[in-house]
């Protein structure tokens, strides 16, 4: 007979009826469920394991059908999903047409804000608190934000405004001692340094004596405070910082003591002003491999539960990310002007080896893409060559800085845009399908995309040596396995590559779409249809001379293929070129992602669904050619 408590939780209200020992048991069951699912599907394991007790305490005290809990980033919300009616579908986590890896309003009445990028929870929660008061509501609003997300500037903009308004708002600072990478910056140092000042030391001792004289709550606070002082936060300084923002500070509190958490939340529930609760947790709690290596298990692929070893993929060629890392180090060894920058993703962007080899020329700015871009602009303004390695979807956060601080001044900043195109199970918040659209219309910007990993290395070399802003965008995953030239060369700016001649139609492809388009053209040639294929290389500037010449000499339609949204992307630039050149009667079929946010799913699944694989391309082309 199955006596698992988790199987009885079909609604979060059931949490309120459990005893504290039952809550402890449920926490263990939730961790088992999360570990088992992530071992098959991959996912953000360590963050979710670290907040299980916190999640239970929140649902025990608050009513999430009415109260608003905003999970910052949202990759720690797996336990929340399991106890809010999604246990039976949890096995579909992050799969095509399955439940999202992040909170999603369309998925549950208990998800109150769609998230996926960091540092937004306090601003969103402040807005909800204001709306509640304007609508004469009485619900509570709670933002749960990790210490890593506190490196993002918007978190402090939100804190500053919320403290000024002093609305009925609770911010829970989940201090798990790390984010994806080691936290950086003066603020992190301020929060983590050991207190040695004699005056502060004396006050701290007085506080300790006071707490020792209290009941069990005082002892618990003191115990966690001493542990926190040795790790990330001190007993005295955090209160000073957050109270300066206008918040009442409570903590630090053991984030794995569900009884203490519920007691604290019950008291705070009666407050009607801005409160910050500092909770100390352990990332990866309950699964030793994740506790030992929380960075690896922050966002992990399928793994073996018994050993904790990640199940490797099919292998094959080196990844584009890996090639980028190797090439940048190679260029840096010969060009002392090169400086590498990342926004809290040294491993994910392939820059960790660079950081070890050239530590004085490597900078991790934290989760602060806006600062990263302007920081790069400052470096470039003094004659150096900064390379900002960033995921496509994260670069969106710094659009104004790209325009105002880089392009307007025509500074030689290289944007190495990783994860361009669909990226897989993280879904719409992480797909990089808009960068061509939001970059190509900026004056002075050069935008390029390689057809393979060999072309990637030449584009990087070209970009670093270009006298202006440029972007090289490349996908997640393995390259094509082509041989790599040992000697790097500069590609002529704005010049494309004719891969195949033909008069029955013209395919203009860019980036990851070049190889499948060429394969389709070769296959159709066997059926008597002769198509020209161009590797555009440059989205901006276009190789207008070659493209116009081919349009004049081709009898059939023009196909454009890109792994980007078709609105405003590469295909749109071809339409503009045709219009500006005075052509009429030219039939253009644009192939790319439609005007919608692309759902989660494996890269191959999504490309197949939207006709961007070889089968889909062939079907589209044959239909247009009426074959």
DRENTOR-824554 format. One line per 8 residues: number of its first residue (from 1); their letters; for each residue x negated, y negated, z negated of C-alpha. Coordinates in Angstrom, 2 decimals. Layout:
REM residues N
NUM = A = X/Y/Z | ...;
//
This chain:
REM residues 627
1 = XXXXXXXX = 0.00/0.00/0.00 | -1.30/-3.43/0.95 | -1.30/-5.76/-2.06 | -3.21/-8.63/-0.49 | -2.05/-12.02/-1.71 | -2.85/-13.56/1.67 | -0.11/-11.48/3.30 | 2.47/-13.09/1.02;
9 = XXXXXXXX = 1.48/-16.65/1.96 | 3.73/-17.62/4.85 | 4.18/-21.20/3.63 | 1.77/-23.36/1.60 | 4.43/-23.87/-1.08 | 3.69/-20.30/-2.16 | 0.28/-21.49/-3.36 | 1.98/-23.47/-6.12;
17 = XXXXXXXX = 3.42/-20.28/-7.63 | 0.11/-18.43/-8.00 | -1.84/-18.13/-11.21 | -5.45/-19.30/-11.29 | -6.80/-15.73/-11.21 | -4.61/-15.11/-8.16 | -6.01/-18.23/-6.53 | -9.53/-16.90/-7.05;
25 = XXXXXXXX = -8.51/-13.62/-5.43 | -6.83/-15.44/-2.57 | -9.98/-17.47/-1.98 | -11.95/-14.26/-1.50 | -9.31/-12.90/0.88 | -9.34/-16.09/2.93 | -13.11/-15.91/3.25 | -12.87/-12.31/4.45;
33 = XXXXXXXX = -10.29/-13.28/7.07 | -12.38/-16.22/8.27 | -15.58/-14.16/8.46 | -13.90/-11.32/10.35 | -12.30/-13.62/12.92 | -15.42/-15.71/13.47 | -17.52/-12.58/13.87 | -15.41/-11.77/16.94;
41 = XXXXXXXX = -14.52/-15.20/18.33 | -17.31/-17.38/17.04 | -16.43/-20.63/15.33 | -17.33/-23.11/12.63 | -17.90/-20.56/9.90 | -20.08/-22.24/7.27 | -18.01/-25.45/6.96 | -14.76/-23.54/6.49;
49 = XXXXXXXX = -16.22/-21.12/3.95 | -17.41/-24.07/1.88 | -13.98/-25.64/1.32 | -11.75/-22.66/0.53 | -11.15/-23.57/-3.13 | -10.81/-27.23/-2.20 | -8.14/-26.28/0.36 | -6.21/-24.19/-2.16;
57 = XXXXXXXX = -6.31/-26.94/-4.76 | -5.06/-29.52/-2.25 | -2.14/-27.35/-1.22 | -1.36/-26.50/-4.83 | -0.97/-30.14/-5.85 | 0.18/-31.83/-2.65 | 3.02/-31.02/-0.26 | 1.48/-31.08/3.21;
65 = XXXXXXXX = 4.85/-31.08/4.93 | 5.22/-34.57/3.45 | 1.81/-35.66/2.19 | -0.88/-36.33/4.77 | -4.22/-34.52/4.63 | -6.71/-35.64/7.29 | -9.65/-33.31/7.76 | -12.64/-35.19/9.14;
73 = XXXXXXXX = -13.93/-33.45/12.29 | -11.60/-30.59/11.35 | -14.04/-27.72/11.77 | -13.56/-26.90/8.06 | -9.80/-26.34/8.33 | -9.64/-22.57/8.89 | -8.36/-21.81/5.38 | -5.81/-24.59/5.85;
81 = XXXXXXXX = -4.59/-22.90/9.03 | -4.35/-19.50/7.36 | -2.06/-20.71/4.57 | 0.14/-22.92/6.74 | 1.88/-20.20/8.71 | -0.82/-19.27/11.21 | -2.27/-16.12/9.67 | -0.67/-13.81/12.22;
89 = XXXXXXXX = -2.08/-15.84/15.11 | -5.43/-16.56/13.49 | -7.08/-13.79/15.52 | -6.53/-15.97/18.62 | -8.64/-18.79/17.14 | -10.53/-20.72/19.86 | -9.42/-18.36/22.64 | -7.58/-19.22/25.85;
97 = XXXXXXXX = -3.98/-20.10/24.91 | -4.75/-19.28/21.26 | -4.75/-21.59/18.25 | -7.21/-24.46/18.18 | -10.42/-24.49/16.18 | -9.39/-27.92/14.90 | -6.23/-29.38/13.33 | -3.68/-30.12/16.02;
105 = XXXXXXXX = -0.38/-31.91/15.50 | 1.38/-29.93/18.23 | 0.43/-26.72/16.44 | 1.85/-27.28/12.95 | 3.78/-29.78/10.85 | 0.93/-29.45/8.35 | -1.62/-30.86/10.83 | -1.25/-34.62/10.72;
113 = XXXXXXXX = -4.00/-35.87/13.02 | -5.81/-34.35/16.01 | -9.53/-34.35/15.31 | -12.76/-32.88/16.65 | -15.31/-35.69/16.38 | -16.72/-36.90/13.10 | -16.25/-39.87/10.77 | -12.69/-40.83/11.76;
121 = XXXXXXXX = -10.68/-39.53/8.80 | -10.87/-42.58/6.53 | -9.76/-44.98/9.26 | -6.88/-42.70/10.27 | -5.83/-42.17/6.66 | -5.92/-45.92/5.99 | -3.64/-46.46/8.96 | -1.25/-43.83/7.67;
129 = XXXXXXXX = -1.23/-45.40/4.20 | -0.36/-48.79/5.69 | 2.39/-47.26/7.85 | 3.79/-45.43/4.84 | 4.07/-48.65/2.85 | 5.62/-50.55/5.75 | 8.19/-47.78/6.11 | 8.84/-47.70/2.34;
137 = XXXXXXXX = 7.56/-44.15/2.03 | 6.20/-42.43/-1.06 | 3.93/-39.70/0.31 | 0.25/-39.38/-0.56 | -2.52/-39.74/2.01 | -5.78/-37.82/1.58 | -8.91/-37.95/3.75 | -11.43/-35.12/3.41;
145 = XXXXXXXX = -14.83/-36.15/4.75 | -18.20/-34.41/4.58 | -21.45/-36.06/3.61 | -22.78/-35.52/7.14 | -19.89/-37.51/8.58 | -20.85/-40.37/6.28 | -23.74/-41.16/8.64 | -21.18/-42.41/11.15;
153 = XXXXXXXX = -20.62/-46.16/11.08 | -16.85/-45.89/11.51 | -16.67/-44.13/8.13 | -17.93/-47.30/6.46 | -15.71/-49.53/8.52 | -12.83/-47.44/7.21 | -14.11/-47.51/3.63 | -14.55/-51.25/3.74;
161 = XXXXXXXX = -11.04/-51.90/5.04 | -9.39/-49.32/2.79 | -11.11/-50.71/-0.30 | -10.05/-54.22/0.66 | -6.41/-53.16/1.11 | -6.53/-51.01/-2.05 | -3.67/-48.85/-0.83 | -2.56/-45.60/-2.45;
169 = XXXXXXXX = -5.23/-43.50/-0.74 | -7.46/-40.61/-1.79 | -10.80/-39.97/-0.12 | -12.48/-36.68/-0.96 | -16.20/-36.71/-0.26 | -17.17/-33.10/0.38 | -20.85/-33.03/-0.52 | -22.22/-29.77/0.85;
177 = XXXXXXXX = -25.79/-31.04/0.86 | -26.12/-31.00/4.65 | -24.35/-31.50/7.95 | -25.36/-29.85/11.25 | -28.90/-31.13/10.86 | -30.65/-32.64/7.88 | -28.98/-35.93/7.02 | -31.10/-38.95/7.83;
185 = XXXXXXXX = -31.16/-42.63/7.00 | -31.58/-45.09/4.19 | -28.07/-44.46/2.88 | -28.73/-40.73/2.58 | -31.96/-41.49/0.74 | -30.10/-43.85/-1.59 | -27.54/-41.20/-2.44 | -30.08/-38.40/-2.85;
193 = XXXXXXXX = -33.07/-39.97/-4.60 | -33.93/-39.05/-8.19 | -33.17/-41.87/-10.59 | -36.38/-42.99/-12.31 | -35.62/-46.57/-13.32 | -35.81/-46.76/-17.14 | -32.66/-48.86/-17.50 | -30.66/-46.56/-15.24;
201 = XXXXXXXX = -32.17/-43.55/-17.02 | -30.99/-44.85/-20.40 | -27.45/-45.47/-19.11 | -27.41/-42.01/-17.60 | -28.39/-40.51/-20.93 | -25.61/-42.46/-22.65 | -23.14/-41.14/-20.06 | -24.36/-37.60/-20.64;
209 = XXXXXXXX = -23.85/-37.96/-24.40 | -20.37/-39.33/-23.80 | -19.44/-36.47/-21.46 | -20.82/-33.87/-23.89 | -18.37/-35.19/-26.45 | -15.38/-34.56/-24.19 | -13.40/-31.39/-23.56 | -14.18/-28.73/-20.98;
217 = XXXXXXXX = -13.60/-31.19/-18.14 | -16.41/-33.41/-19.45 | -18.78/-30.46/-19.70 | -17.89/-29.36/-16.17 | -18.47/-32.83/-14.77 | -21.84/-33.04/-16.54 | -22.90/-29.61/-15.31 | -22.11/-30.41/-11.69;
225 = XXXXXXXX = -23.60/-33.89/-12.01 | -26.96/-32.48/-13.03 | -26.90/-30.07/-10.09 | -25.84/-32.83/-7.73 | -28.62/-35.13/-8.94 | -31.15/-32.52/-7.95 | -29.57/-32.10/-4.51 | -27.79/-34.94/-2.81;
233 = XXXXXXXX = -26.05/-37.31/-5.23 | -26.98/-38.77/-8.58 | -24.70/-39.19/-11.60 | -24.94/-42.97/-11.59 | -25.59/-44.38/-8.11 | -22.66/-42.94/-6.09 | -20.13/-44.62/-8.35 | -21.90/-47.94/-7.86;
241 = XXXXXXXX = -21.83/-47.54/-4.08 | -18.20/-46.54/-3.65 | -16.89/-48.88/-6.29 | -18.61/-51.67/-4.35 | -16.30/-50.71/-1.49 | -13.32/-51.11/-3.81 | -12.70/-47.45/-4.65 | -12.34/-45.91/-8.07;
249 = XXXXXXXX = -14.99/-43.21/-8.19 | -14.42/-39.77/-9.78 | -17.01/-37.03/-9.87 | -19.07/-35.20/-9.03 | -16.82/-32.17/-9.42 | -17.56/-28.51/-8.72 | -15.84/-27.85/-5.41 | -15.60/-24.12/-6.10;
257 = XXXXXXXX = -13.83/-24.43/-9.47 | -10.23/-24.27/-8.31 | -8.88/-24.87/-11.82 | -10.93/-28.03/-12.28 | -10.02/-29.23/-8.80 | -6.29/-28.79/-9.36 | -6.49/-30.50/-12.74 | -8.32/-33.45/-11.15;
265 = XXXXXXXX = -5.94/-33.71/-8.20 | -2.94/-33.56/-10.51 | -4.22/-36.57/-12.42 | -5.21/-38.49/-9.29 | -1.79/-37.84/-7.77 | -0.38/-40.30/-10.31 | -2.73/-43.09/-9.22 | -1.49/-45.74/-6.80;
273 = XXXXXXXX = -4.76/-47.31/-5.65 | -7.82/-46.29/-3.62 | -9.73/-43.39/-5.18 | -12.80/-41.47/-4.03 | -13.35/-37.99/-5.46 | -16.86/-36.63/-5.08 | -16.77/-32.84/-4.70 | -19.91/-30.71/-4.52;
281 = XXXXXXXX = -19.63/-27.52/-2.46 | -21.92/-24.95/-0.91 | -21.76/-24.59/2.85 | -21.26/-20.95/3.85 | -20.04/-20.03/0.35 | -19.26/-16.33/-0.05 | -21.21/-15.04/2.95 | -24.94/-14.71/2.15;
289 = XXXXXXXX = -26.24/-15.10/5.72 | -24.28/-18.35/6.09 | -25.41/-19.58/2.68 | -29.01/-18.86/3.63 | -28.79/-20.42/7.08 | -25.84/-22.84/7.12 | -27.18/-24.67/10.16 | -27.02/-21.54/12.31;
297 = XXXXXXXX = -23.55/-20.68/11.01 | -22.20/-24.21/11.32 | -20.94/-23.38/14.78 | -21.80/-19.80/15.60 | -21.02/-17.30/18.33 | -19.91/-13.72/17.64 | -22.06/-12.00/15.04 | -22.48/-8.73/13.14;
305 = XXXXXXXX = -20.92/-9.12/9.70 | -23.17/-6.59/7.99 | -26.45/-8.12/9.12 | -25.45/-11.67/10.00 | -27.26/-11.34/13.30 | -25.73/-13.28/16.16 | -24.65/-11.05/19.02 | -26.64/-12.22/22.00;
313 = XXXXXXXX = -24.96/-12.95/25.29 | -25.71/-11.23/28.55 | -29.11/-12.84/28.71 | -30.35/-13.89/32.12 | -31.88/-17.18/33.08 | -33.04/-19.84/30.65 | -30.44/-22.36/29.55 | -30.25/-25.85/30.98;
321 = XXXXXXXX = -30.73/-27.13/27.43 | -33.89/-25.08/27.04 | -35.25/-26.27/30.38 | -34.54/-29.86/29.36 | -36.49/-29.40/26.11 | -39.47/-27.88/27.91 | -39.58/-30.52/30.62 | -39.31/-33.45/28.23;
329 = XXXXXXXX = -42.24/-32.12/26.22 | -44.21/-31.65/29.43 | -43.55/-35.22/30.55 | -44.29/-36.58/27.07 | -47.66/-34.86/27.01 | -48.68/-36.91/30.05 | -46.67/-40.09/29.45 | -47.06/-41.69/26.03;
337 = XXXXXXXX = -44.20/-44.08/26.77 | -41.61/-41.32/26.38 | -39.54/-41.40/23.18 | -36.80/-38.83/22.43 | -33.61/-39.62/20.52 | -30.75/-37.44/19.28 | -27.62/-38.05/17.23 | -27.79/-35.28/14.58;
345 = XXXXXXXX = -28.22/-32.56/17.24 | -31.94/-31.73/17.53 | -31.28/-28.01/17.96 | -28.19/-28.34/20.13 | -29.89/-30.69/22.58 | -33.13/-28.72/22.74 | -35.26/-31.42/21.11 | -36.45/-29.50/18.03;
353 = XXXXXXXX = -39.70/-28.36/19.75 | -40.30/-31.95/20.86 | -39.80/-33.14/17.28 | -42.48/-30.74/16.05 | -44.97/-31.60/18.78 | -44.38/-35.36/18.85 | -42.89/-36.28/15.46 | -43.88/-39.94/15.76;
361 = XXXXXXXX = -41.96/-40.21/19.04 | -38.81/-38.36/17.93 | -35.85/-40.01/16.23 | -32.66/-38.45/14.86 | -30.26/-41.32/14.25 | -27.57/-39.19/12.58 | -23.95/-39.07/13.73 | -24.27/-42.56/15.15;
369 = XXXXXXXX = -24.10/-42.50/18.94 | -23.39/-46.21/19.21 | -26.50/-47.05/17.23 | -28.46/-44.43/19.19 | -27.73/-46.14/22.51 | -28.58/-49.65/21.30 | -31.63/-48.30/19.45 | -32.78/-46.81/22.77;
377 = XXXXXXXX = -32.15/-50.16/24.46 | -34.40/-51.89/21.92 | -37.16/-49.38/22.56 | -36.81/-49.78/26.32 | -36.89/-53.57/26.02 | -40.44/-53.26/24.68 | -41.68/-51.20/27.64 | -41.26/-47.63/26.42;
385 = XXXXXXXX = -39.10/-44.93/28.04 | -36.45/-43.62/25.65 | -34.55/-40.43/26.47 | -31.26/-40.13/24.58 | -30.19/-36.47/24.59 | -26.48/-36.28/23.83 | -23.43/-34.16/24.54 | -21.15/-35.62/27.19;
393 = XXXXXXXX = -18.12/-35.84/24.90 | -20.15/-37.58/22.17 | -21.55/-40.18/24.57 | -17.98/-41.38/25.06 | -18.22/-42.93/21.60 | -20.88/-45.38/22.78 | -19.36/-46.69/26.00 | -19.60/-50.38/25.09;
401 = XXXXXXXX = -23.25/-50.03/24.11 | -24.05/-48.37/27.45 | -22.40/-51.29/29.26 | -23.51/-54.19/27.13 | -26.89/-53.21/25.72 | -28.32/-50.99/28.48 | -26.74/-51.62/31.88 | -26.20/-55.37/31.55;
409 = XXXXXXXX = -29.90/-55.77/30.77 | -30.93/-53.15/33.34 | -33.10/-51.35/30.80 | -34.86/-48.05/31.62 | -32.97/-45.75/29.28 | -32.50/-42.10/30.28 | -29.26/-40.45/29.22 | -29.76/-36.68/29.18;
417 = XXXXXXXX = -26.13/-35.61/29.15 | -25.77/-32.03/27.94 | -22.52/-30.01/27.89 | -21.18/-31.72/31.03 | -18.11/-29.99/32.40 | -16.04/-27.55/30.37 | -17.86/-26.18/27.35 | -15.62/-23.41/26.06;
425 = XXXXXXXX = -13.80/-22.69/22.84 | -14.08/-26.09/21.15 | -11.50/-27.35/23.61 | -10.42/-30.81/24.76 | -12.37/-32.82/22.19 | -15.63/-31.32/23.41 | -15.24/-30.80/27.17 | -17.48/-33.17/29.08;
433 = XXXXXXXX = -15.23/-33.90/32.04 | -15.13/-37.70/32.00 | -18.75/-38.88/32.11 | -18.89/-39.26/35.90 | -15.77/-41.39/35.72 | -16.89/-43.71/32.93 | -20.51/-44.07/34.06 | -20.43/-44.46/37.82;
441 = XXXXXXXX = -18.64/-47.82/37.88 | -21.19/-49.53/35.61 | -23.57/-51.81/37.56 | -27.25/-50.80/37.55 | -26.47/-47.24/36.40 | -27.86/-44.31/38.42 | -25.99/-41.03/37.91 | -27.26/-37.65/39.05;
449 = XXXXXXXX = -26.46/-33.98/38.54 | -28.69/-31.03/39.48 | -27.56/-28.01/41.47 | -29.89/-25.76/39.43 | -32.51/-25.83/36.69 | -35.39/-26.55/39.06 | -33.65/-29.66/40.32 | -32.94/-30.61/36.70;
457 = XXXXXXXX = -36.61/-30.92/35.89 | -37.26/-33.13/38.91 | -34.28/-35.31/38.04 | -35.55/-35.79/34.50 | -38.94/-36.81/35.84 | -37.23/-39.16/38.29 | -35.09/-40.67/35.56 | -37.94/-41.31/33.12;
465 = XXXXXXXX = -39.86/-43.10/35.84 | -36.93/-45.13/37.16 | -36.96/-48.87/36.46 | -33.41/-49.04/35.14 | -30.68/-47.06/33.35 | -30.00/-43.55/34.60 | -28.08/-40.47/33.57 | -28.74/-36.81/34.28;
473 = XXXXXXXX = -25.77/-34.59/33.48 | -26.04/-30.81/33.19 | -23.85/-27.99/31.85 | -23.82/-25.77/28.84 | -25.19/-22.30/29.43 | -27.74/-20.52/31.58 | -29.25/-21.78/34.78 | -29.18/-19.84/38.05;
481 = XXXXXXXX = -32.54/-18.18/37.53 | -34.31/-20.01/40.36 | -38.12/-20.37/40.32 | -39.40/-23.52/38.64 | -41.89/-25.74/40.44 | -45.01/-26.31/38.40 | -45.52/-29.83/39.73 | -42.81/-32.37/38.88;
489 = XXXXXXXX = -41.87/-34.85/41.57 | -39.79/-37.98/41.91 | -36.63/-37.62/43.97 | -35.70/-40.53/46.25 | -32.89/-42.42/44.52 | -29.53/-41.97/46.25 | -30.65/-39.28/48.68 | -28.66/-36.05/48.96;
497 = XXXXXXXX = -29.59/-32.69/50.43 | -27.97/-31.05/53.46 | -27.85/-27.36/52.64 | -25.85/-26.13/55.58 | -24.78/-27.59/58.92 | -21.30/-27.10/60.35 | -18.60/-28.84/62.38 | -15.37/-27.27/61.11;
505 = XXXXXXXX = -15.33/-29.14/57.82 | -17.56/-30.83/55.28 | -18.08/-29.86/51.64 | -19.65/-32.51/49.42 | -20.53/-30.86/46.11 | -22.30/-32.06/43.00 | -23.95/-30.30/40.07 | -22.56/-26.92/39.06;
513 = XXXXXXXX = -20.21/-26.88/42.04 | -22.99/-26.75/44.66 | -23.84/-23.06/44.30 | -20.25/-21.69/44.47 | -19.41/-24.04/47.35 | -22.43/-22.84/49.32 | -21.48/-19.21/48.63 | -17.93/-19.82/49.86;
521 = XXXXXXXX = -19.19/-21.54/53.02 | -21.45/-18.58/53.74 | -18.56/-16.17/53.27 | -16.23/-18.20/55.52 | -18.90/-18.31/58.21 | -18.42/-14.58/58.58 | -14.78/-15.29/59.38 | -15.74/-17.77/62.09;
529 = XXXXXXXX = -15.34/-20.99/60.09 | -18.50/-23.09/60.07 | -18.64/-25.61/57.22 | -21.34/-28.14/56.41 | -22.42/-28.22/52.75 | -24.14/-31.13/51.03 | -25.75/-31.15/47.60 | -24.91/-34.75/46.77;
537 = XXXXXXXX = -27.41/-34.92/43.90 | -26.49/-38.55/43.21 | -23.02/-39.59/42.19 | -24.31/-43.14/42.19 | -25.71/-44.42/44.43 | -24.24/-42.23/47.16 | -26.21/-41.18/50.21 | -23.87/-43.26/52.35;
545 = XXXXXXXX = -25.89/-42.92/55.55 | -25.90/-39.11/55.56 | -22.29/-38.75/54.39 | -20.92/-41.18/56.98 | -22.92/-39.51/59.73 | -21.57/-36.08/58.75 | -17.99/-37.36/58.58 | -18.38/-38.73/62.13;
553 = XXXXXXXX = -19.68/-35.40/63.48 | -17.33/-33.08/61.58 | -13.94/-32.17/63.03 | -12.28/-30.78/59.92 | -11.37/-32.13/56.49 | -13.75/-33.37/53.83 | -13.83/-31.43/50.56 | -15.34/-32.86/47.40;
561 = XXXXXXXX = -16.15/-30.59/44.46 | -17.12/-31.67/40.95 | -16.84/-30.36/37.41 | -15.27/-33.60/36.23 | -11.83/-35.16/36.14 | -10.85/-36.04/39.71 | -9.58/-39.45/38.57 | -12.42/-41.89/39.09;
569 = XXXXXXXX = -15.02/-39.20/39.62 | -17.26/-38.15/42.50 | -14.35/-37.47/44.85 | -12.97/-40.92/44.19 | -16.31/-42.42/45.17 | -16.11/-40.61/48.51 | -12.61/-41.98/49.11 | -13.94/-45.46/48.38;
577 = XXXXXXXX = -16.86/-44.94/50.75 | -14.54/-43.82/53.55 | -12.29/-46.84/53.02 | -15.21/-49.25/52.91 | -16.66/-47.72/56.09 | -13.47/-48.37/58.05 | -12.59/-44.75/58.76 | -8.96/-43.80/59.28;
585 = XXXXXXXX = -7.22/-40.48/59.50 | -9.86/-38.66/57.42 | -8.35/-35.91/55.32 | -10.03/-35.62/51.92 | -9.31/-32.78/49.46 | -10.72/-33.48/46.01 | -11.50/-30.46/43.84 | -12.00/-31.01/40.12;
593 = XXXXXXXX = -10.09/-31.03/36.85 | -6.57/-32.51/36.95 | -5.22/-35.50/35.05 | -4.78/-33.70/31.76 | -6.82/-32.69/28.74 | -8.30/-29.28/29.42 | -7.46/-26.64/26.85 | -9.88/-24.34/25.04;
601 = XXXXXXXX = -11.15/-21.18/26.67 | -14.33/-19.62/27.97 | -16.02/-21.56/30.74 | -15.34/-18.85/33.32 | -11.69/-18.62/32.27 | -11.14/-22.35/32.65 | -12.93/-22.60/35.97 | -10.78/-19.74/37.24;
609 = XXXXXXXX = -7.57/-21.32/35.93 | -8.30/-24.64/37.64 | -9.70/-23.22/40.87 | -13.31/-24.21/40.35 | -14.76/-20.72/40.71 | -15.61/-19.11/44.04 | -12.20/-17.47/44.39 | -10.38/-20.71/43.68;
617 = XXXXXXXX = -12.60/-22.74/46.01 | -12.14/-20.27/48.82 | -8.36/-20.30/48.36 | -8.24/-24.11/48.42 | -10.44/-24.37/51.49 | -8.60/-21.64/53.38 | -5.27/-23.28/52.64 | -6.51/-26.62/53.93;
625 = XXX = -7.95/-25.00/57.04 | -4.80/-22.88/57.46 | -6.75/-19.64/57.60;
//
